[in-house]
Amino acid sequence: MSKKRINILLILFLVFMHAGCQTNLDNDECSGDQILINGICTSDEEQALIHLEHQKLLESDIEMIDLPEVIESLHESQSLSLPLSGENGTSFTWSSSHPGIISEDGFIFNPSFKSPPIDVTITVLAKNGTYSNNYDYVITVLPNEEVIVTSLEQVFFTNCEESVDIPNIQILDIYFVDNGTIPYVDYETFVSVIDNAIYYNVTDISYPSEDKIKVVYDPILSASILGNPGILEGDSRYTQSMTIDFANDTITLSSFLFLMKQAVVSNEIFSEDLFISDTILDEGDEVIIPFGDYNIDFTTYGDGENTKYLMPLYVISFLSSYMGGYYFNYNGEGIYGSRNGSCLGENIGVSNTNGEDVPYDARLASYNFFIVSLEYFSAHKQYRGINSYEDLLKKYRQELMTSETEDYYLTLTYMVNALNDAHAHYAYTGYYSETPLTPIFPNDEDMNLHRVYIAAHMLSLYTQYEEKYGASGRPQVRYIEDNIAVIVVNVFTDDTTNTLKTNLDSLPTSVDTVVIDLTTNGGGSLNSVLEILGLMTNEPIIFHSYVGVDDTSLTYEIVLDEIIYDYDWYFLVSNGSYSAATIASAIAKENDIATIIGQNTAGGSTGRLPIIFPCGFTYSMPMYNTFVFGEGNWEDGYNLFSIEAGVVADIHIKNLLNDAEILYIINQESR
């Protein structure tokens, strides 16, 4: 037998022995140059032979790996086959230089069409027995291509909102790109449809170049709030513009005032007694929103006669409805417009897409739209110092692109809850679901922790009130001695003012002090807040809004034609007094309308904005404008401070149910 054959047999024998014949020896029992490997005392020569055989087995497995050098964009889900083991027992651990392009388990995300090709280094750590090594594979991932119009359809647009003066049924041309499912619409056509819902129209549209549209209008800053006619002339000092660049896929706003004041408010009159008497505007900086960087493509299309300037319906609807509350829903068959959700259940909820798999293009567009809307249209990025929502949410992306339809909508809800903001909620399934437009409730461990905290505080208070007052809880009106009335206001709605008036009118003449109990008030309407504050003072009321994205601020002076109730006013607040309750406390405090007693409020100084994704999923996101507290005066200006974390009580009360402590505070204040 040859010496070479003997060595091979020896190697195989040693490998076999080390793999399957372990003993209870330890290193102290091995002699000379031997060390313990798998319970066997092994010499240097034997170690070298084993190491060499492991290397050969590993390299044989490595040769079986076949990865492409270039990955194209196919408008569909793609992934690499990255094995975790080889035929010869080699284990593989993968890593990626660009996990946002190729994930560590091989899922592929082609970069935006605005990006150059990206070279991704995929590294595998291979181990077989005593031998290990790293191997690199460089793969060029091509970007998505710019969209190409592939079909045109005509669909019905149905206006479901009687309070908005838009013709009820119209036929619209919608365009589809790359044989996909997302409708595009011509910008000018869209504006002509919603002409009566916005303050600008097609005559305000110009074309600075063949690839640009520009809209210019004068915002109406002096009109009254929420429906009252007020003064309907625009103020040219505040002329605003929006430029849509179809070559660079950007939208440039002169400031966010363009969006804040574009919408004609519903012809339903919410308040006949609420007027803006003056405003101070500190106009913000120009903002460029790079939709193309998020793989959202605008395009032009020549139909033989005219050039159509096409944008995804979900983008143009989002921009035009911001602050106006009139939204456009597409369900795969038609387009429906609504402010309050009317007609959606019987129309958009019923579609031939119900129960179908969510298409790849709708999944990708929904994810990208989720990110860009948070980056540029939510106040919380600035307030919380978030560097990138992409970094926060990218861990959900692969699941979002691969899951079954119902799990897909649930994953979107997880993403909403990951924002950890109580104003980010009201998640509903889209039209691909078997049960469209139904609320989604994730497991407890995936809940929005901010909402959980506020809800837990509310529940604790309700429990304490029930223990003190019985099963019916707090009375709507209770008295502390003869002169102090405590009136509960749990929410600010259209009915709240009249309810409060009724309670105030019923008070005995002995009452000289009223405490508005907001301890379990979770928010509501700003209009209602201002109406209620108008019952407490005959002085103009000052309040402020601020946009962190561009540094725009607006200070309002409002007057209310209301009967004033002459009492000493207090607001009783808690760590659960959220949103409009926080805003009411801030305005009352700044204007010296009421003394704030209790605990610091729960914050929440933004409004909520419903947002509709290409897949039909909807949720309410925190808006980009936030209410703030001002220090200063009308002549010299105001320094503005965030109340997102809450309003600090003027006088702290540890036990909110202790009427004796409330009495003591009021007696001290009245001295």
C-alpha positions as CSV (number, residue, x, y, z in Angstrom):
1,M,0.0,0.0,0.0
2,S,1.4,3.4,-1.0
3,K,2.4,6.0,1.6
4,K,-0.1,8.5,0.1
5,R,-3.0,6.1,0.4
6,I,-2.0,5.4,4.0
7,N,-2.1,9.1,4.8
8,I,-5.5,9.5,3.3
9,L,-6.9,6.6,5.3
10,L,-5.2,8.0,8.4
11,I,-6.9,11.4,7.8
12,L,-10.3,9.7,7.3
13,F,-9.8,7.6,10.4
14,L,-8.8,10.6,12.5
15,V,-11.7,12.7,11.2
16,F,-14.1,9.8,12.0
17,M,-12.6,9.4,15.5
18,H,-12.8,13.1,16.2
19,A,-16.4,13.3,15.0
20,G,-17.8,10.2,16.7
21,C,-15.5,8.8,19.3
22,Q,-15.2,11.4,22.0
23,T,-13.8,10.5,25.5
24,N,-13.8,12.2,28.9
25,L,-10.1,13.1,28.7
26,D,-8.8,16.6,29.4
27,N,-5.7,18.5,28.1
28,D,-3.7,17.6,31.2
29,E,-3.9,13.9,30.2
30,C,-2.4,14.5,26.7
31,S,1.3,14.2,26.4
32,G,4.0,16.1,24.4
33,D,2.7,18.1,21.5
34,Q,-0.8,16.7,21.7
35,I,-3.9,18.7,22.4
36,L,-7.5,17.6,23.0
37,I,-9.8,17.8,20.0
38,N,-13.3,16.4,20.4
39,G,-12.1,14.4,23.4
40,I,-9.1,12.8,21.5
41,C,-5.5,13.6,22.2
42,T,-4.1,14.7,18.9
43,S,-0.6,15.4,17.7
44,D,0.5,18.4,15.6
45,E,0.8,16.2,12.5
46,E,-2.6,14.7,13.1
47,Q,-4.0,18.2,13.7
48,A,-2.6,19.4,10.3
49,L,-4.0,16.5,8.5
50,I,-7.5,17.1,10.0
51,H,-7.3,20.8,9.3
52,L,-6.3,20.2,5.7
53,E,-9.2,17.8,5.2
54,H,-11.7,20.3,6.7
55,Q,-10.3,22.9,4.4
56,K,-10.9,20.7,1.3
57,L,-14.4,19.9,2.4
58,L,-15.2,23.6,3.0
59,E,-13.7,24.7,-0.3
60,S,-15.7,22.1,-2.1
61,D,-18.9,23.5,-0.5
62,I,-17.9,27.1,-1.4
63,E,-17.5,26.1,-5.1
64,M,-21.1,25.0,-5.1
65,I,-22.3,28.6,-4.2
66,D,-23.5,30.4,-7.4
67,L,-24.4,34.1,-7.0
68,P,-25.0,36.5,-9.8
69,E,-22.7,39.4,-10.6
70,V,-25.6,41.8,-11.6
71,I,-29.2,42.0,-10.3
72,E,-31.7,43.8,-12.4
73,S,-35.0,45.4,-11.4
74,L,-37.9,43.1,-12.3
75,H,-40.8,44.9,-10.6
76,E,-41.3,41.9,-8.5
77,S,-40.0,40.3,-5.3
78,Q,-36.5,38.9,-5.7
79,S,-34.1,37.2,-3.3
80,L,-30.8,35.4,-3.5
81,S,-30.3,31.8,-2.4
82,L,-27.9,32.1,0.5
83,P,-27.4,28.5,1.9
84,L,-26.8,28.1,5.6
85,S,-24.8,24.8,5.1
86,G,-23.1,22.8,2.5
87,E,-23.2,19.1,1.5
88,N,-19.9,18.5,3.3
89,G,-21.1,19.9,6.6
90,T,-19.8,23.4,6.2
91,S,-21.8,26.1,8.0
92,F,-22.4,29.5,6.4
93,T,-23.0,32.8,8.1
94,W,-23.8,35.7,5.7
95,S,-23.4,39.5,6.0
96,S,-24.0,42.4,3.7
97,S,-22.2,45.7,3.2
98,H,-25.6,47.2,2.2
99,P,-28.3,45.3,4.1
100,G,-30.8,47.9,2.8
101,I,-30.1,46.7,-0.7
102,I,-29.4,43.0,-0.1
103,S,-30.4,41.8,3.3
104,E,-28.4,39.2,5.3
105,D,-30.8,36.5,4.3
106,G,-30.7,37.5,0.6
107,F,-33.8,39.6,0.1
108,I,-33.2,42.2,-2.6
109,F,-34.3,45.9,-2.6
110,N,-33.4,47.6,-5.8
111,P,-32.4,51.2,-5.1
112,S,-34.4,54.2,-6.3
113,F,-34.4,55.1,-9.9
114,K,-32.6,58.3,-8.8
115,S,-29.7,56.2,-7.5
116,P,-26.7,54.8,-9.5
117,P,-26.0,51.1,-9.5
118,I,-24.8,50.0,-6.1
119,D,-22.0,47.4,-5.6
120,V,-22.9,45.2,-2.6
121,T,-20.3,43.0,-1.0
122,I,-21.9,39.8,0.3
123,T,-19.6,38.1,2.8
124,V,-19.9,34.5,4.0
125,L,-18.1,33.2,7.0
126,A,-17.6,29.5,6.2
127,K,-16.7,27.0,8.9
128,N,-16.0,23.3,8.6
129,G,-14.5,21.6,11.7
130,T,-11.2,23.3,12.5
131,Y,-11.0,25.4,9.4
132,S,-12.8,28.7,8.7
133,N,-12.5,31.4,6.1
134,N,-14.3,34.5,4.8
135,Y,-15.3,34.8,1.1
136,D,-16.6,38.0,-0.6
137,Y,-19.0,38.2,-3.5
138,V,-19.4,41.6,-5.1
139,I,-22.9,42.0,-6.7
140,T,-24.0,45.1,-8.7
141,V,-27.6,45.9,-7.9
142,L,-29.2,48.0,-10.6
143,P,-31.7,50.7,-9.6
144,N,-35.4,50.6,-10.5
145,E,-36.1,52.2,-13.8
146,E,-38.2,55.3,-14.4
147,V,-41.8,54.4,-14.9
148,I,-43.4,54.0,-18.4
149,V,-47.1,54.4,-19.0
150,T,-48.5,51.1,-20.2
151,S,-52.2,51.5,-20.1
152,L,-55.1,54.0,-19.8
153,E,-58.5,53.4,-18.2
154,Q,-61.6,55.5,-17.5
155,V,-63.2,55.2,-14.1
156,F,-66.0,56.9,-12.2
157,F,-65.1,59.5,-9.6
158,T,-67.9,59.6,-7.0
159,N,-68.1,62.5,-4.5
160,C,-69.6,61.0,-1.3
161,E,-69.5,64.3,0.7
162,E,-72.5,66.6,0.4
163,S,-70.8,69.3,2.3
164,V,-68.1,69.7,-0.4
165,D,-69.2,71.3,-3.6
166,I,-67.8,68.8,-6.1
167,P,-69.9,67.3,-8.9
168,N,-71.1,63.9,-7.7
169,I,-70.1,61.6,-10.5
170,Q,-67.5,62.3,-13.1
171,I,-65.4,60.1,-15.5
172,L,-61.7,60.3,-15.0
173,D,-58.8,59.1,-17.0
174,I,-56.3,57.1,-14.9
175,Y,-53.0,55.8,-16.2
176,F,-51.0,52.8,-15.1
177,V,-47.3,52.3,-15.4
178,D,-45.1,49.3,-15.9
179,N,-48.2,47.1,-16.1
180,G,-48.8,47.8,-12.5
181,T,-51.8,48.5,-10.2
182,I,-51.2,52.1,-9.0
183,P,-53.3,54.7,-10.7
184,Y,-51.7,58.0,-12.0
185,V,-53.7,61.1,-12.8
186,D,-53.0,64.3,-14.7
187,Y,-52.4,67.1,-12.3
188,E,-54.4,69.8,-14.1
189,T,-57.3,67.4,-14.6
190,F,-57.3,66.6,-10.9
191,V,-57.3,70.2,-9.9
192,S,-60.2,70.9,-12.2
193,V,-62.2,68.1,-10.4
194,I,-61.6,69.4,-6.9
195,D,-61.7,73.1,-7.9
196,N,-64.4,74.0,-5.3
197,A,-62.5,72.3,-2.5
198,I,-59.3,74.3,-2.8
199,Y,-58.5,78.0,-3.1
200,Y,-56.5,77.7,-6.3
201,N,-57.7,76.4,-9.7
202,V,-56.3,75.6,-13.1
203,T,-55.9,79.4,-13.9
204,D,-53.3,79.5,-11.2
205,I,-51.2,76.8,-12.9
206,S,-48.3,77.7,-15.1
207,Y,-45.6,75.7,-16.9
208,P,-42.2,77.3,-16.4
209,S,-40.6,74.5,-18.5
210,E,-41.8,71.4,-20.3
211,D,-41.0,69.4,-17.1
212,K,-42.4,71.7,-14.5
213,I,-45.7,72.8,-13.1
214,K,-46.1,75.8,-10.8
215,V,-49.1,76.8,-8.7
216,V,-49.3,80.2,-7.2
217,Y,-52.1,81.6,-4.9
218,D,-52.6,84.0,-2.0
219,P,-53.6,82.2,1.2
220,I,-56.6,83.5,3.1
221,L,-55.2,84.2,6.5
222,S,-58.0,86.5,7.7
223,A,-60.9,84.2,7.1
224,S,-62.7,82.8,10.2
225,I,-62.3,79.3,11.4
226,L,-64.1,76.3,10.2
227,G,-66.7,77.4,7.8
228,N,-67.7,81.0,8.8
229,P,-67.4,83.2,5.7
230,G,-65.2,85.8,7.3
231,I,-63.1,87.9,4.9
232,L,-62.6,86.0,1.7
233,E,-59.9,88.1,0.1
234,G,-56.4,86.6,-0.1
235,D,-53.4,88.5,1.2
236,S,-50.7,89.0,-1.5
237,R,-48.1,89.6,1.2
238,Y,-48.2,85.9,1.8
239,T,-48.2,84.6,-1.8
240,Q,-47.4,80.9,-1.8
241,S,-46.2,78.6,-4.5
242,M,-45.7,74.9,-5.2
243,T,-43.4,73.7,-8.1
244,I,-43.6,70.1,-9.3
245,D,-40.5,69.0,-11.1
246,F,-41.3,66.0,-13.3
247,A,-37.7,65.6,-14.4
248,N,-36.2,65.5,-10.9
249,D,-39.3,64.1,-9.1
250,T,-39.4,66.8,-6.5
251,I,-42.0,69.2,-5.0
252,T,-40.8,72.6,-3.9
253,L,-43.0,74.5,-1.5
254,S,-42.3,78.2,-0.9
255,S,-43.3,77.3,2.7
256,F,-45.7,74.9,4.3
257,L,-48.2,77.7,4.4
258,F,-49.1,76.6,0.9
259,L,-50.5,73.4,2.2
260,M,-51.8,74.8,5.5
261,K,-54.2,77.3,3.8
262,Q,-55.0,75.7,0.5
263,A,-58.3,74.0,1.4
264,V,-61.7,75.5,1.3
265,V,-63.4,74.4,4.5
266,S,-66.6,72.5,4.4
267,N,-69.8,74.6,3.8
268,E,-71.1,73.1,7.0
269,I,-70.8,75.9,9.6
270,F,-69.3,74.6,12.8
271,S,-69.3,77.9,14.6
272,E,-71.2,81.1,14.0
273,D,-69.4,83.0,16.7
274,L,-65.7,82.4,16.1
275,F,-63.7,84.9,14.1
276,I,-60.0,85.5,13.4
277,S,-59.4,89.2,14.0
278,D,-55.7,89.3,13.2
279,T,-52.6,87.2,12.4
280,I,-48.9,87.3,12.7
281,L,-47.0,85.2,10.1
282,D,-43.3,84.3,10.3
283,E,-43.0,82.6,7.0
284,G,-40.7,79.6,6.9
285,D,-38.0,78.5,4.5
286,E,-38.5,76.9,1.1
287,V,-38.8,73.1,1.4
288,I,-37.8,70.6,-1.3
289,I,-39.4,67.2,-1.0
290,P,-37.4,64.6,-3.0
291,F,-40.1,62.1,-3.8
292,G,-37.8,60.5,-6.3
293,D,-35.3,59.5,-3.6
294,Y,-38.0,57.4,-2.2
295,N,-38.7,55.7,-5.5
296,I,-41.8,57.7,-6.2
297,D,-41.8,58.7,-9.8
298,F,-43.6,61.6,-11.6
299,T,-43.8,61.3,-15.3
300,T,-45.2,63.1,-18.4
301,Y,-47.1,61.4,-21.2
302,G,-48.1,62.6,-24.6
303,D,-51.4,61.4,-25.9
304,G,-50.9,62.8,-29.4
305,E,-52.6,66.2,-28.6
306,N,-51.5,67.3,-25.1
307,T,-48.9,66.5,-22.6
308,K,-50.2,64.9,-19.4
309,Y,-48.4,65.6,-16.2
310,L,-48.9,62.4,-14.3
311,M,-48.5,61.8,-10.5
312,P,-49.5,58.8,-8.4
313,L,-53.1,59.4,-7.2
314,Y,-52.0,58.7,-3.6
315,V,-49.5,61.5,-3.7
316,I,-51.6,64.2,-5.3
317,S,-54.6,63.3,-3.1
318,F,-52.4,63.6,0.0
319,L,-51.0,67.0,-1.0
320,S,-54.4,68.5,-2.0
321,S,-56.3,67.2,1.0
322,Y,-53.8,68.3,3.6
323,M,-55.6,70.4,6.2
324,G,-58.8,70.2,4.2
325,G,-59.8,66.7,5.2
326,Y,-61.2,65.6,1.8
327,Y,-59.6,62.3,0.8
328,F,-59.6,60.3,-2.4
329,N,-59.9,56.5,-2.2
330,Y,-59.2,54.1,-5.0
331,N,-60.3,50.5,-4.7
332,G,-59.2,49.0,-7.9
333,E,-62.4,49.8,-9.7
334,G,-63.2,53.5,-9.0
335,I,-62.3,56.6,-7.1
336,Y,-64.3,57.9,-4.2
337,G,-64.0,61.3,-2.4
338,S,-65.0,61.7,1.2
339,R,-64.4,63.8,4.3
340,N,-66.0,61.8,7.0
341,G,-65.9,58.3,5.5
342,S,-69.4,58.4,4.2
343,C,-70.1,55.8,1.4
344,L,-66.8,54.1,1.9
345,G,-68.1,50.9,3.4
346,E,-70.6,50.2,0.7
347,N,-68.3,51.3,-2.1
348,I,-64.6,51.2,-1.6
349,G,-65.0,48.3,0.8
350,V,-66.5,46.2,-2.0
351,S,-64.1,45.4,-4.8
352,N,-63.0,42.6,-7.0
353,T,-59.6,42.9,-5.2
354,N,-61.0,41.8,-1.9
355,G,-59.1,38.8,-0.7
356,E,-56.4,39.1,-3.4
357,D,-52.7,39.2,-2.7
358,V,-51.3,42.7,-2.4
359,P,-49.3,43.4,-5.6
360,Y,-45.6,44.0,-5.4
361,D,-45.8,47.6,-6.7
362,A,-48.5,48.5,-4.1
363,R,-46.4,47.0,-1.3
364,L,-43.2,48.9,-2.4
365,A,-45.0,52.2,-3.0
366,S,-46.9,51.9,0.4
367,Y,-43.6,51.4,2.3
368,N,-41.9,54.3,0.5
369,F,-44.8,56.6,1.0
370,F,-45.0,55.7,4.7
371,I,-41.3,56.8,5.0
372,V,-41.5,60.0,3.0
373,S,-44.7,61.2,4.7
374,L,-43.1,60.8,8.1
375,E,-39.8,62.5,7.0
376,Y,-41.5,65.6,5.6
377,F,-45.1,65.8,6.9
378,S,-44.9,65.0,10.6
379,A,-43.9,67.3,13.4
380,H,-42.4,64.6,15.5
381,K,-39.2,64.2,13.5
382,Q,-38.0,67.5,14.7
383,Y,-39.5,67.2,18.2
384,R,-38.0,63.8,18.9
385,G,-34.8,64.4,17.1
386,I,-35.3,61.4,14.7
387,N,-32.5,61.3,12.2
388,S,-34.2,58.8,9.8
389,Y,-37.6,57.1,9.8
390,E,-36.0,54.7,7.3
391,D,-33.6,53.5,10.0
392,L,-36.5,53.2,12.5
393,L,-38.8,51.1,10.3
394,K,-36.6,49.2,7.8
395,K,-36.6,46.1,10.0
396,Y,-40.2,45.6,8.9
397,R,-39.6,46.0,5.2
398,Q,-38.9,42.4,4.2
399,E,-41.9,41.1,6.1
400,L,-43.9,43.8,4.4
401,M,-42.8,42.6,1.0
402,T,-43.3,38.9,1.5
403,S,-46.2,38.3,3.9
404,E,-49.7,37.1,3.2
405,T,-52.3,39.9,2.7
406,E,-53.8,39.9,6.2
407,D,-50.3,39.6,7.8
408,Y,-49.2,42.4,5.5
409,Y,-51.8,44.8,6.9
410,L,-50.9,43.7,10.4
411,T,-47.2,44.5,9.7
412,L,-48.2,48.0,8.7
413,T,-50.0,48.4,12.0
414,Y,-46.8,47.2,13.8
415,M,-45.0,50.0,12.0
416,V,-47.6,52.6,13.1
417,N,-47.2,51.4,16.7
418,A,-43.4,51.5,16.4
419,L,-43.8,55.3,16.1
420,N,-44.8,55.3,19.7
421,D,-47.0,58.3,19.4
422,A,-50.6,58.4,20.7
423,H,-51.7,60.4,17.6
424,A,-50.4,57.6,15.3
425,H,-53.3,55.2,15.4
426,Y,-56.7,54.2,13.8
427,A,-55.2,51.6,11.5
428,Y,-57.6,50.0,9.0
429,T,-57.2,47.3,6.5
430,G,-57.1,48.2,2.8
431,Y,-59.2,46.9,-0.1
432,Y,-57.1,43.8,-0.7
433,S,-58.2,42.4,2.6
434,E,-61.1,39.9,2.9
435,T,-62.5,42.3,5.5
436,P,-61.6,45.8,4.1
437,L,-61.8,49.0,6.1
438,T,-61.8,47.2,9.5
439,P,-59.7,48.3,12.4
440,I,-56.6,46.3,13.2
441,F,-55.7,45.4,16.8
442,P,-52.2,43.9,17.2
443,N,-51.1,41.7,20.2
444,D,-50.4,43.4,23.5
445,E,-46.6,43.3,23.1
446,D,-46.9,45.2,19.8
447,M,-49.2,48.0,21.0
448,N,-48.4,51.7,20.8
449,L,-46.7,52.2,24.2
450,H,-47.6,55.9,24.4
451,R,-51.3,55.1,23.9
452,V,-51.0,52.3,26.4
453,Y,-49.5,54.7,29.0
454,I,-52.3,57.2,28.6
455,A,-55.0,54.6,28.5
456,A,-53.6,53.0,31.7
457,H,-53.6,56.4,33.4
458,M,-57.2,57.0,32.3
459,L,-58.3,53.6,33.5
460,S,-56.7,54.1,36.8
461,L,-58.5,57.4,37.3
462,Y,-61.9,56.0,36.2
463,T,-61.4,53.1,38.7
464,Q,-60.7,55.6,41.5
465,Y,-63.7,57.7,40.6
466,E,-65.9,54.6,40.6
467,E,-64.6,53.6,44.0
468,K,-65.3,57.1,45.3
469,Y,-68.6,57.9,43.6
470,G,-70.1,54.5,42.8
471,A,-70.7,52.6,39.6
472,S,-71.9,55.6,37.8
473,G,-68.6,57.4,38.4
474,R,-68.2,61.2,38.8
475,P,-71.2,63.4,38.5
476,Q,-71.1,65.8,35.6
477,V,-71.4,68.6,38.1
478,R,-70.4,68.4,41.7
479,Y,-69.9,71.1,44.4
480,I,-67.1,71.8,46.9
481,E,-68.9,73.8,49.6
482,D,-71.5,76.3,48.2
483,N,-69.3,78.4,46.0
484,I,-67.2,76.0,43.9
485,A,-68.6,73.9,41.0
486,V,-66.6,71.2,39.3
487,I,-67.8,70.4,35.8
488,V,-66.5,67.4,33.9
489,V,-65.5,67.8,30.2
490,N,-64.3,64.5,28.9
491,V,-64.0,65.4,25.2
492,F,-64.1,68.5,23.0
493,T,-66.7,67.9,20.3
494,D,-69.3,70.0,18.4
495,D,-71.8,69.4,21.3
496,T,-69.4,70.2,24.2
497,T,-70.0,73.9,24.2
498,N,-73.8,73.6,24.4
499,T,-73.5,70.9,27.1
500,L,-71.2,73.2,29.1
501,K,-73.5,76.1,28.7
502,T,-76.4,74.0,30.0
503,N,-74.4,73.0,33.1
504,L,-73.3,76.6,33.7
505,D,-76.8,77.9,33.4
506,S,-78.0,75.4,36.0
507,L,-75.4,76.6,38.7
508,P,-76.8,78.3,41.8
509,T,-76.1,81.9,42.3
510,S,-73.8,81.0,45.3
511,V,-71.2,79.7,42.9
512,D,-68.3,82.1,42.1
513,T,-65.6,79.6,41.0
514,V,-65.8,76.9,38.3
515,V,-63.3,74.1,37.9
516,I,-63.3,72.4,34.5
517,D,-62.3,68.8,35.1
518,L,-60.1,67.6,32.2
519,T,-58.5,64.8,34.1
520,T,-59.9,62.2,31.7
521,N,-60.2,64.3,28.6
522,G,-58.4,62.7,25.7
523,G,-58.7,65.5,23.2
524,G,-61.0,66.5,20.3
525,S,-61.7,69.6,18.3
526,L,-59.7,72.8,18.4
527,N,-62.9,74.7,17.4
528,S,-64.6,73.3,20.5
529,V,-61.7,74.3,22.7
530,L,-61.8,77.9,21.4
531,E,-65.6,78.1,21.8
532,I,-65.3,77.0,25.4
533,L,-62.5,79.4,26.2
534,G,-64.7,82.1,24.7
535,L,-67.2,81.5,27.4
536,M,-64.6,82.5,30.0
537,T,-63.2,85.8,28.7
538,N,-64.3,88.8,26.7
539,E,-60.7,89.6,25.7
540,P,-59.2,88.4,22.3
541,I,-57.6,85.0,22.6
542,I,-54.1,84.4,21.3
543,F,-52.8,81.0,20.2
544,H,-50.0,79.8,18.0
545,S,-49.1,77.0,15.5
546,Y,-45.6,76.1,14.4
547,V,-44.1,74.0,11.6
548,G,-40.8,72.5,12.5
549,V,-40.0,71.3,9.0
550,D,-39.6,74.8,7.6
551,D,-39.8,77.1,10.7
552,T,-43.1,78.6,9.8
553,S,-45.2,80.1,12.7
554,L,-48.6,81.6,12.8
555,T,-50.0,83.5,15.7
556,Y,-53.8,84.1,15.7
557,E,-55.9,86.6,17.5
558,I,-59.5,85.5,17.7
559,V,-62.7,87.0,19.0
560,L,-65.8,85.2,20.0
561,D,-69.3,86.6,20.0
562,E,-70.4,84.7,23.1
563,I,-72.1,85.4,26.4
564,I,-69.4,85.5,29.0
565,Y,-69.8,83.6,32.3
566,D,-68.3,85.6,35.0
567,Y,-66.5,83.1,37.3
568,D,-63.0,82.5,38.6
569,W,-61.8,79.7,36.3
570,Y,-59.6,76.7,37.0
571,F,-58.6,73.7,34.8
572,L,-58.1,70.4,36.7
573,V,-55.7,68.3,34.6
574,S,-53.9,65.0,34.9
575,N,-51.1,62.9,33.2
576,G,-54.0,61.6,31.0
577,S,-55.2,65.0,29.7
578,Y,-54.1,64.6,26.1
579,S,-54.1,66.4,22.8
580,A,-56.9,69.1,22.8
581,A,-56.9,69.0,26.6
582,T,-53.2,70.0,26.5
583,I,-53.8,72.7,23.9
584,A,-56.7,74.1,25.9
585,S,-54.6,74.2,29.0
586,A,-51.8,76.0,27.1
587,I,-54.1,78.6,25.6
588,A,-55.9,79.2,28.9
589,K,-52.5,79.6,30.7
590,E,-51.0,81.9,28.1
591,N,-54.1,84.2,28.1
592,D,-54.6,84.1,31.9
593,I,-58.0,82.7,31.4
594,A,-57.8,79.9,33.9
595,T,-55.4,78.6,36.5
596,I,-54.1,75.1,35.7
597,I,-54.1,72.8,38.8
598,G,-53.4,69.1,39.1
599,Q,-50.6,67.3,37.3
600,N,-48.7,68.0,34.2
601,T,-50.8,67.2,31.1
602,A,-50.0,64.3,28.8
603,G,-49.0,66.4,25.8
604,G,-49.9,65.7,22.2
605,S,-49.9,69.2,20.6
606,T,-50.4,68.1,17.0
607,G,-53.5,67.3,15.0
608,R,-54.2,64.0,13.3
609,L,-54.0,63.5,9.6
610,P,-55.6,60.4,8.0
611,I,-53.3,59.0,5.3
612,I,-54.2,56.5,2.6
613,F,-51.6,54.2,1.2
614,P,-51.6,52.8,-2.3
615,C,-52.7,49.4,-0.8
616,G,-55.7,51.0,0.8
617,F,-54.4,50.8,4.3
618,T,-55.2,53.9,6.3
619,Y,-54.0,55.4,9.6
620,S,-53.9,58.7,11.4
621,M,-50.4,60.3,11.5
622,P,-49.3,63.3,13.6
623,M,-49.5,66.4,11.4
624,Y,-46.5,68.7,10.6
625,N,-48.0,71.7,12.4
626,T,-48.1,71.7,16.2
627,F,-49.6,74.1,18.7
628,V,-47.1,75.8,20.9
629,F,-47.0,78.1,24.0
630,G,-46.1,81.7,23.5
631,E,-44.3,84.2,25.7
632,G,-44.3,87.9,24.6
633,N,-46.8,90.3,23.2
634,W,-48.4,91.3,19.9
635,E,-46.2,94.3,19.3
636,D,-42.8,92.8,20.1
637,G,-43.5,89.2,19.0
638,Y,-43.5,85.9,20.8
639,N,-41.0,83.3,21.8
640,L,-42.6,79.9,21.2
641,F,-42.2,76.7,23.2
642,S,-43.2,73.2,22.6
643,I,-46.0,71.6,24.6
644,E,-45.7,68.2,23.0
645,A,-44.5,66.8,26.3
646,G,-47.3,68.5,28.2
647,V,-48.3,71.7,30.0
648,V,-46.9,72.2,33.5
649,A,-49.6,72.8,36.1
650,D,-49.5,76.1,37.8
651,I,-50.3,74.4,41.1
652,H,-49.5,70.7,41.6
653,I,-52.0,68.3,43.2
654,K,-50.9,64.8,44.1
655,N,-54.3,63.3,44.8
656,L,-56.7,64.5,42.1
657,L,-59.7,63.1,44.0
658,N,-59.0,65.2,47.1
659,D,-61.6,67.9,47.0
660,A,-60.2,69.3,50.3
661,E,-56.9,70.0,48.5
662,I,-58.7,71.7,45.6
663,L,-60.7,73.8,48.1
664,Y,-57.5,74.8,49.9
665,I,-55.8,75.9,46.7
666,I,-58.7,78.0,45.6
667,N,-59.1,79.7,48.9
668,Q,-55.3,80.5,48.9
669,E,-55.6,81.9,45.4
670,S,-58.6,84.0,46.2
671,R,-56.9,85.8,49.0
